């Protein structure tokens, strides 16, 4: 047995135990109490939000984003706040996340209360069937830990589960692209080889990232984020309902939809990168001269 196996096995058991917890624990009042704190944190990154009118004000929808910023994820928090602003707190909205996060003591209950669902189960389908909005970042750790040289690239990792989910549910699919979020950290390498050597694949972890963290140089995992200015753009919804639920098992249709959304998101990210080529400089300038651009606390 390799040295890390006991730890991996223990974590696997903890994740299995977490799966027995009640799934839908979203608490609107709990969310309301944390809106101000979350907004203050997001405002450190001078956020700008565009295209909010593309978020369906009511009814089920699948919102699909590009995942950036390593563990800091300012994109996720900015997107989530805008969904609350658009739809209010009483309408159900959930986010699909990696099961391991739900198994962390203290962290798991918090995430459950703000609307987290395990990405590996069928809960998202049930939520959509119940009229909820579901937020998904299919690229997961693979995209969130992509190297700095790929910071302006959409990389959903070939994951197509969200396409099948959307086809089965027949809901509008809203792409959302964030620019500047991946500039908050300088990822040197995903560390996928080290992840394999450590056996982390058994936990569905495919990365062990190395980042540039002054003054310590290149080091694994955490480093404080830079105040890069982030821009969030919600794009017009894609209509895949015309294909019908049965096409969720048709590889050609799934591939077509996957190609459509990735090319749509890449084109939007390219436009933002061309328009706003230096988000770190812009964020630091805002911080030093004027204070960061700020969004208001949602008042649903």
Secondary structure, 3 states (H helix, E strand, C coil): CCCCHHHHHHHHHHHHHHCCCCCCCCCHHHHHHHHHHHHHHHHHHCCEEECHHHCCCCCCEEEEECCCCCCCCHHHHHHHHHHHHHHCCCCCEEEEECHHHHCCCCHHHHHHHHCEEECCCCHHHHHHHCCCEEEECCCHHHHHCCCHHHCCCCCCCCCCHHHHHHHHHCCEEEEEEEECHHHHCCEEECCHHHHHHCCHHHHCCCCCCEEECCCCCEEECCCCCCCCCCEEEECCCECCHHHCHHHHHCHHHHHHHHHHHHHHHHHHHHHHHHHCCCHHHHHHHHHHHHCCCCCCCCCC
